[in-house]
Amino acid sequence: MNAVTELFNSISPRFVNIIYTNCQHCLNHQVKSLLRYPISEMLGTKDGVDEQFMGIIDDLVVMAENDSELAEGLRWIDAQSQKNGVTFYEMAMMILRKHMAERRAKEWLKNKLSQ
């Protein structure tokens, strides 16, 4: 495994957990039911990021001032966004969606193997 992959693997779960926590925080304060506003809508629109997601990412940037590991991860996301010609927010969304898809695939496989 190269250094970039190791860095991604070390920060990805933490990044996703922080986003999930922030999404849950938004749900607790802004909605009464998950049926009314599904989590997927909290993570941006189908075609891109929304202002709420951008706010969550902005909060992560502020939190990174006191967390060197998070700051390193955000710098990596920034470098990847520049390399791929997308915005920082779009890259964060792509990473989050990729991680969520991989997690769902692992859960699906685990369920299939246990049947």
N, C-alpha and C positions, 0 to 999 in steps of 0.2 A: 504494500500500500504506500502511495506517495504522501508527502507532507500535506498537500492540499486536501486529499481525500480524508486523511486523518483529522485535519482541522474541521472539515465539514461534518464528519461523523461525530466529533466531540461537541460541536456547537449546535448542530441541527436539533437534537431532542430538547435541549435547553431553550433554544429559540422558539420552538413549537410550544413548549410548556408555558413560556411567558405569554405568547400570543393567546393560547387557550385561556390562561388565567385572566388576561385583559378582556377577552370576549365574554367570559363568564361574569366578570365584574360589570361589563356593560349590560348584560342580560339582567343581572340582579337589580340594577338601577333603572333601566329603561323599559323593560317589558315584563309582563306578568306570566307569559306562557311561551315555551319553546315552539309550540305549534304556530304561534302567530309570526314569529321571526326566527326561522331556522338558522342554525349555526353557519351553514354555508353562505347565507346572505350576510352574516357578520364578517365574513372573510373576503368581501369584495364581490363585485358583480361577475357574471359569467365572462364578460369581455375584458374586465380589468379591475383595478382597485377603486374603492370608493373612499369618501372622505373619512369615514369612521376607521377603516383599515389604516389609512395614512396617519390618523391621529394615534393609533396604537403603535405604529412604527416610530412616530415622533417621540412617544413616551419611552420607547426602548432606547432611542438615541440619548435622551436625557438620563436614563438609568445607567447608560454605559459610561457616563462621566465618573461613576464610582465603582465600576466593575470592569477591570481590564480584560477579562476573558470575553465578556459581552462586546466590549469595544473592538477587540480583535476580530470577532465574528462579523460585526457590522462593517468593518473595513474590508473583510473578505467579500461580503455581499456587494459592497460598493465597487470593488475591483471587478467582480463578475458582471455586474450590471454594465459597467463601461465596456468590458470586453465583448459583451453580447449585444450592445447597442440598445439597451432598454433602461428605463428609469430604475432608481434604487427601490422604489415601492413595488414595481413590477417584478423585479428580481426576488424581492422578499416574498411576494405572493407565489412565484413559481417554486421557490424552495419549500414553502409551507405546503403547497398543494402536492408536490412530489413526495414529501415526507408523509403526508396524510394518506396518499394513494398506496405507498409502500406499507404503511401500518395496516391499512384495510386489507391489502393482499396477504400479509402475514397472518392476520386474524382469520381470513377466509380459509387459507391453507391449513392452519391449525385446526379449525373446526372440521374441515373435510377429512383430515387425517385422524381425528378423534372419533369419527362416526363409524 
